[in-house]
Amino acid sequence: MLQSLSYSIDFIQDEARQLVQKGAVGRQQPIYTLCKYIPAREWASVEAELETRGFLLRDRISDLMGREDWDND
């Protein structure tokens, strides 16, 4: 029997940051864009965690990522 992974908000935010840094997604794209990079069988768990934390799939990835620190300021 396959077990579904539980995705924490920290894990989801880290994944989003990595995808933005690699240029795979943009900060202004909606959160649902991340579903391309998370296995389909796990997306329901991710979506549930986002909903629990008050995020909508149409919110921007930058909203999910939160505050960013810049080294070159």
Summary of the structure (lengths in Angstrom):
residues: 73
radius of gyration: 12.6
end to end distance: 50.1
largest distance: 50.1
contacts: 165
relative contact order: 0.23
helix: 53%
strand: 3%
